Structures are given as C-alpha cells and as structure tokens.
Amino acid sequence: MPTISDRGGPVYLRIVAALADDIASGRLHQGQALPTHRMLAAALGIDLTTATRAYSEARRQGLTEARVGRGTFVKAGDPPAARQVVAPGIDLSMNIPPQPAEADLAAQLAKTFGELRSGGRIQTYLNYQQPGGTRGERVIATDWLRSLVPNVSADRLVLAPGTQSALFSLLLMHAARGESIFTEALTYPGLKSAAAALGINLIGVDMDRDGIKPDSLERACRKHSKVRLIYLMPTMHNPTTATIPVKRREELARIIAARGLTLIEDDPYAFLTSGITPFATLIPERTYLAASLSKSVTPGLRVSLVVSPNQEEAARLTNCLRASLQMSVPLTLAVAARWMSDGTAASIIAAVANEAAARQRLASKALLGHAFAAHPSGHHLWLTLPSPWSSAEFAAHLQRRGLGVVAAASFSTSDNPPDCIRVALGAAPSRSTLVKALEILAQSLGTDLDTEHLV
C-alpha cells in the first residue's frame, strides 16, 4: 500500500514516486509481486485508468516489469530512473481560479467573519443546520441565480457542499450498480471517480469543437436504449474548453426530452461568461443544474447551487445529502450567502475573470504556433501534442522538468485517449510564475521524443 497523501502532483506520479522510494529503502525487494491494477485502484480509492498509468510509467522508468500471465513485479537490479520522479516545482494540474490581489479573499473573509460575530449569530453557524441550506440562504441564492435561470424558485434549490457531493448523490438516486450513463467522450475526473465507486459504467459520446454531437447522442440512445441518465459540462468544458452553442443546445434538449433522459448539467463556469442558455431553462423538467462557486469565487467555500426539476426531486437530493454528509458547513454557507447578497461575490468574480483573461493572453503568446483550444475567460487550455508524443509520456517529461499537468487519460471514457494535455493556468500563484511554466512547456514541445528517451 503506497503512501501518497504527503506528496504533490498528479496521483499516478505520486504512486510512482512512492514505489521508487520503497524500492530504494528496501521495503520492496527485487522480484516482489505487486498488486494488480484493479487491487491497487480499489485500495487507494482511485479509478482503474490512474492505476494503469502509474504502472505503465513505473515500467517505463525501469522500476517494474510485467510478466505475461503472472502480473507486475519489482524489476531486478538498480533502476536508473528510480530517483527521477519529483514533485512539480510549478503545478498546473489543479484547475482552480486564479486569485488576483484585487479580489483580496483573506480581507473579505476577515470582514465577513467580523460582521457575523458582531451580529451575534456566529454561534448559530457552529451548530447543526438543516441540509441543503436554510430557507433564507436558498432565497438569497435563488435571487443570485435568476440572471442564469429566470424560472428558478427556492423550493427547487439545494445548497450542496460542493458539486462532487451532489454528483455522487444524483448518481446514487438515478443509476444502479451495473447500469450505464451517457457523458462526453472526455469528461470530468470527479464524475469518473464517483461512477467507479458506485459501479456505474460511463458511455462516452463523440465530441467536436462545439461539444457533444447530437447525431452521436441519437445513435448512442438507439444502441443503449435502457440508459436514462446523461451528464454534460456544456460551458467551458473540462478539459476541451468547448462551449455548446445555443442552437446545438436546443437540438440536444429535444433529443434528451424525446428519449426520456434525465440530465445532470455541471456548470461551474457559468458566472464567468454571459449570454449562456442553460439546459435548465430549455428542459427544466428533466435537468439538475449544478452551478458551483468553486471556479468563479474559490473552491474552499465548497458551495454548489443545485437546481432540481421540481420540489420533490429537491427533497430527494436533500435527503441523500443528509444520509451521506449530514449537512453543508453552515459557516461557509453563511459566508457565501452574504457575499451573494452584498455584492462581494460579484466583485470577486469580476476580478477572477479579468485575471483569467490576462493569463489566457500570456498563454496564447507563449504557445504561438502550437495547437490548443481555450476560452478567453477560462482557467485552462487543452493542448494537442506534436507527433510522436503521447500524453502520458509528455506529462512525465514535464514532471521531470518540474512542471505538473494532466494527461488525457484522466478524462477519457475509453482506452484510447487523444494525445493532449490539460494545462491549468489559474493554478500558478502569480503571472510571473505562469510565464516561467509556459516557457518550460513551450521548450518541451520542441523536444524530440527520441532525445527524451536518452535522458
């Protein structure tokens, strides 16, 4: 059982680093059998793809060897690459919003805590509260959401402790172990982890530059007629950055309604752009919309605004969250509600959007001549690698140069991911650090794969 919680960087490289350390220290010895990919994934609570990537990278670095029909073993001899695995000096793997100085989150938090304390209510937020948010908090959040979803009402809204908990609960509510759901061919790793934990299969539907393709969804529905749930990230898709145009949304909405599907619409970026028509306004009776504050304000608040199709479904989701998490953290809900009502959230979002746009301009300049997709207000870009690099090999190469990114396999619903990587621009603590990271990235794109294998 490798210890990876005290390490930084992508999970698969943390596993490789732990393996290298355990071999060097003698905890693992030459010829020792290692767990199967599936056993390792189950033990660490990760998806099978990540475990497979870890073993592939360990084999490439000379740490292990695979024996046909027998499994994976610690390789004989002193592996030359064992000490090459390092935590990234600049980690662009975590897709978080940048925190510009003008947002001044620390000062805003101190101010808000002071107001809560002076109002004499802070003790209330240190006790148990009803799951899904109080009536007052849901009314505030409803008013906040009306610019995005005009027909929303407080009795349809659930305030969840982050979208991940809502996704897990919605999968639990709408799909049984062994069943399948539709999603984009490349999808959010958190959904993959939740589905794997619940024994739910993902059927990836083909995409293009505008997102999931309606004709591909129609074919998938005909082929898999028993599937009743679909998950989409239609705005600034993670990882491809695609935003589905309005006409395509309308066409997809017609297919979803005609086929009797229920939609989970994951939209953490909606507050960073304008003119978006959510599926929740097109087919409200079939859509759960999760509009998180994680990408537009800060992930630390752990607040997701989940609009349900009706009051009954909101109650079901609230009960499911109660059974698994008891409640959202009252203090963070109080902060989020106050920020939504007094204009603080809007000012933070404006600052984050401006900073994100500036970082996208830096990336466009640094990567001029290279193929990548991006959104002007987004926090990441999706970079297509030059041949013959694979995404796993290139991510490992960057890791050795002190730069962390995420390879396509983390998002893929198939065993054949594209040769792309996701680069999270918001993760760098400053623009100057980002520029250094982009220089490493641009230089590495000019590195020949054969030369890399000689290093």
N, C-alpha and C positions, 0 to 999 in steps of 0.2 A: 504494500500500500504506500505509494509515494506521498510525501508531504509537499503540497503545492500552495497552501494558503498563504505562506510567508514570502511568496515570490511574485514578481511583476511580469507583465507581458501576456501574450496570448496563452490560453490554457495548454494547448498542445506543446508549446515550447517550455512551459513550466514543468510538464511531465518529463520531457527530455532532459531538462536540467537536473531534476530530482534523480533521474535514472543515472546520469553521469556522476553525480555526487555519491550516490550509493555504491556505484562500481568502484570509484576512487577510494572510498572509505573502507571497502571490504564488506559492506553489508550485503552486497550482491556479488556472487563469485562466478568465475568462468564456467560456462556450460549450464548455469542455473536456468530452469524453465520459468518463464514469466506468465502472468495471467493472459487468458485470451482477450482479444479486443473487447468482446462483449462483457466479460467479467470485470475488466478494468473500468469500462464505461459505467457499469452498474455500481461499482464500489465507490467511484468518485462523483456519481450523480451527473455525468456529462453525457452528451449524445455519442452514438457509436462512431460517427464521422470524425469527431475530435480525437477519440482514442486511436482510430486507424491512422490519422495524420501523425499523431505522436509516434506510433511505432514505425511508420514509414520514414520519418525524419531521423529517428534513432538508428534505423538500419542504414540510412544514407551516410550518417556520421560515423559509422563503424562501431556503434555501441552494441548492436544486437545482430542476430542472424535468424532468418526464417528457415525452418526445415519442413519440407513438404510432408503434410500429413501428420506432423508431430507438434508444430507450434513455433513460438518465438523463444529464443534463448540468448543469454548474455554471451557476447562473442568472445572467442579465445583471444588472448593477447591484450596488449595495452592499446585501446582505441585512440588513434591520434587526434580525433575530433572531439574527444570527450569534454575538454575544457573550453570549447568554442562557444558554448551556449551561454549567453549573457542576457541579463535583463536589459531592456532597451533604455538608452540614455534619454531618448525622446520617444514617448509612447503616443503614437497616433492611432491606436487601436480602439480606444474608448470613444464612442460617438456622443459627445456631450456638447452643450452650448458653450461658446467662449464666455468669459466673464470680464467684460471691459471695465475699466476703472470707474467710468461714469455710472455704471449700474450700482456699484458700492453695496453689494449684498450684505456685508458684515455690518455696515452702519444702518442699513434698512432693518435688519433683524434686531439690532440693539434698540432701535427706536420703537419697533413694534412690540417687543417684549416689555419695554418700559411702559407703553400705553396699556398693554394688557394688565400689567401689575398695578398701575395707578388706578385703573378702572375697577380693581378689586375682584376681578373674575379669573385671575390666573389659576387659583386653586381648583376652579371648576374643570379646567383643562388637564388637570393632573389626576382626574378620576375617570371611571368608566363612562363612556358615552355610547349612544346608540350607533350601530354600524351604518355605514352609508352616509353619515353626516346628519347634523341636526336640521330641523326644518328651516331655521334661519340661514344656515350655511348653504343649504340647497337652493333657497330663494336667491341669494346673492350670486351663486354660481349660474343659476338659470338666467338671470339678467345679463351676466357676463357672456353667456353662450348665444344669446339671441341674435347677435350680428352674424353668427355662423349658422345657427339652426333656429330660424324665426318661430317655429311652431313648438319649441321645447317647453315643457312645464315641469315644475318642481317635483311632482309626484312620479315623473318618469326618470328622474335623475338620481344616480347613485354616485357618491364621492368615495372612490376606492383608493386604497393605499398603493398607488402606482398601477400602471396598466398591466404589468405582469401578473399581479394577483387577480385582476379582472379577467385576463385571458384564460388563466388556469380555471377559474370558476365557470366561465362560459363554456369551455371545452367539457368540463365535468357535467354541466347542465344539458348539453346538446349532442354529445357523442359518447358512445360506449366503447369500452376496450375492444380492440379489433376492428372498429369501424374506421372510415376514412373521411377526410375533409379536403376540399379544394383550397389551394392557395397559389400564389405566383410561383413560377419555377425557381426563383430566388426569393427567399423570404427571411423574415426576422428570426435570428437565432433563438430568441426567447420563446417564440412560438414553437420552434422545433424542440426545445427542451421540455416545454410543458406537454406537448403531444407525446413525446417519447416517454415521459414519466407516467402518462395515463394510458399508454399502449394504443395510441391513436395514430393511424397512418396518414401521411400527407401526400396528396396527389398534386404535383406541380403542373401548372398550366402555362403554356408558352407565352412569352412576352416579346414586345418590341420596344422601340424608343419611347412609346407613349403608354407603356404599362401592359397589363394583361390583355390578350387579344380576344375579342368577342367570339370570333369563329372558333378559336381553340377551346374556349369555355363551353360553347354549344356542343362541340364534339365530345368533350370530356363528360358533359351531362348525359349525352346519349350512351356513352360507353359505360359510365358508372352511375346508373340510374337510381341507386339506393342512397347516394350521398345527399345529405340535406344541409350541410354547413359549408360556408366559404369564408375565408379570411383574406382581407386585402389591406394593403397600405397604399392608398391611391394618391397621396400627396407627398412629394419629395421622397419617393420610395427608398427604403433601406434594403439593399445597398445601391440600386441602379440610379437613383435620384429622379426617376421618371415621375411626372405628374400627369394623371389621366385627364385628357381634355373633356370638356363638358359634353360634347356630342357622343363620345365613347362612353362616358359615364351613363348617359341616358340609354344607350344601347345595352350596356351591361346590366343596368337596372331592369330593363324589360326581360332579359334572359333570366336573371335571378328570380324575378316575380313569376314568370311563366313556368319555371322549373321547380317552384316551391322551395327555393333555398332560403336559409337564414344567413344574413351577412354580419360578420364582425368587421367593422370599419375602424382600423387603427390609424389615428390621425394626430400624431404628436406635433406636427409641423404647421398645422392649420393657422395658428396665431401669428406665424412669421410671414405670411403672404396674404394677399387679398384676392377677391373675385372667385373664390373656390365654392363650388356647389357640392356639398357632401351628399353621399348616398342617403344619409339620414333625412334629407329633405325630399329626395326623389322617391324612396320607398321606405318611409318611416316605420311602416307596419312590419317590416322584415329586417330592420337594421338595428344593431347595437353599435353606437359610435363611442369610441374611447378617445377623448381629446385631452391628452396629458399636458401638464405644465413642465414636464421634465426637459423638453428640448427648447422651450421658449423662455423659461424662467431659470429653474435649476432642478436637477434630478433629486437633490436632497430633500425637497419638500415631500416627495412621494405622494402626490395628489393627481388623480386622474378623474376627469369628469365623464362619467359613462351614461349616455342617453339610451334608455331602453325603449323597445317598441310600444310598451304600454305600462300602466301602473302595476299590473300583475307580474310582468316579467321583471320589473324593477324590484319588486318584493322578493321574487325568487333569487335574484342575484344578491340582494342584501342578505338573505338567509344563508346563502352559500358562503359569502364572505364571513359572516358571523361564525359559521361552523369551522372555517379554516384559520381565520385571523382575528376573530372576536370583534375587532373594530379598527378603523383608521386611527392614527395617532392624533388625539384631539388637539394638541398644541400646534402641530403643523397645519391641520385643517383651519384652526383659528387664524394663523398667520396668512394662509392662502386666501381665506375669505376676506380678511381685512385688506390685503393687497389688491384683490379684485375690486373691492368697493371704493377704495380711496385713491385709485389711480397709480399706485406703486407698481402693480404688475404691468400696466401698460407702458410705464416709463422704462422698466427693466427690459421688456420685450423690444421696445424701440432701440435701446442701446445694444442688445444682443443682435438684433437684425442688422444694424449698422456695422458692427464688428464682424459678423459673419460675411457680409458683402465685401468688406475690406480684405478679409482673408481669402475669399474666392478670387479676388483680383490678383493677390500675390501668387496664388496657385496657378492661375492662367498664365501669368508672366513666366513663372519658373518652369512650367511644363509645356511651354510653347513648342509645337511640333509633335507632341505626343497625343495619343488618342485617349480622351477621357470624357465622361459625362459629369455634369454638375448642374446645380440650381443656384441662381445668383444669391439667394438668401439661405442656402443650405449649409449644413455643418460638415458635409463630407463630399468626396468625389469618388467616382468609380473609374478606375484606371485600367485600360486594356494593355496587356503586356506585349512587347515585341517578341516574335518567334526567335528562338525556341523555348523561351522561359515558360515554365508552368507557374501557377500562382503560389503553390506550396514552396517551390524552390526559390522563387523570388522573395517571398516573405521571410524565408530562412536566411537568405543572403542579406536582406535589410537588417534582420535581427543581429547578425554578426557585426554589422556596421553601427549598431546602437539605435536602430530605428524600428519601432513596432507598428505594424499594420495588420489588417485582417485579410486572409486569402479567401477566395470564392467558395471553397468547400464549406465554410461555416454557414453559408446562406443557401447552399444548393439542396434541392429536394431529390436530386439524382446522384448517381455515382460518377457523373461526367461534368464537373463544374467548368465554367469558362476560365480562360487564363486571364483573370482580372483580380485586382485587389481593391479593398476599400481603404481610403485614407481619410481619417477624421481630423479635419482642420481645427475644430474647436478644442481639441484636447491639449494643444500646446499652450503653455501658461502665458505666452506673450507672442507678439508678431515677430520679434527678432528670433525667438526660438523656432517659430514656424518656418521662417526663412532658412535657417540652418537645416532643418529637417527636409525641406523641399530641395535644397541643394544636394543633400545626400541621395534623395530619391532620384533627382534628375541625372546625377552622375551614375547611379546604379543602373538606370535604364540604358545607359551607353555601354555597360559592362557585358562582355561576351560570356555566354554560359560556359563554354569550354574553358575560358580563363578562370572563371569562378571555381570550377571543379579542381583546378590545380592549386588553389589557395589552401 
